[in-house]
Amino acid sequence: SAALPHSNCQKTGITADHMTAMLPLITGPDAAAFRALFLLAWMGVLRPCECVPRTATAFNAARHPTRASVAFYHKDRRIRPGMPITPTHMVLTVKHSKTDQQRLTQDVVVGVTHSHLCAVTAMWAYMSATAHLSDMTPLFMRREGCMSYNHMLTAVKTYTKAAGLVPGDFGAHSFMIGGSQALAAAGRS
């Protein structure tokens, strides 16, 4: 590991127990956005760049997720935040990723879990609270504007520390790592 730059050090995967400890500690005006981001990245097994741009000024609607990138469904019927019905699942269209250099896109389907670790419920709450925003707005917004990788990383460090974890063990990729580990432990590919 001495040959690897510090930024390439392997991070620890975030587990369900970590998420359970962190989520209630997320407060403030951007709490719904961070809860939705954390749960979507974890349950969707997503890289940070598949959720947020590197910097807020680097946002590009052709490359990064917008509000239009998420579709909610109740069974087979598409629904929108504000409707008096709740979703059974959602679909996130990932426009560009490290493994999709041709930008063919990939749909990530996430179902309702009926638990406190439900990405669909968190995304529905966040999207409902921000329904006034345009479909071409960055998917994850803070009060001050577009949420970026650095905002995500800072929040991971803040909330892992608040949960009594060692912040240096975790990074923005910890959601993808932990989600992958949870799937593998459940016998999924």
Order of alpha helices (4+ residues) and beta strands (2+ residues): alpha-alpha-beta-beta-beta-beta-alpha-beta-beta-alpha-alpha
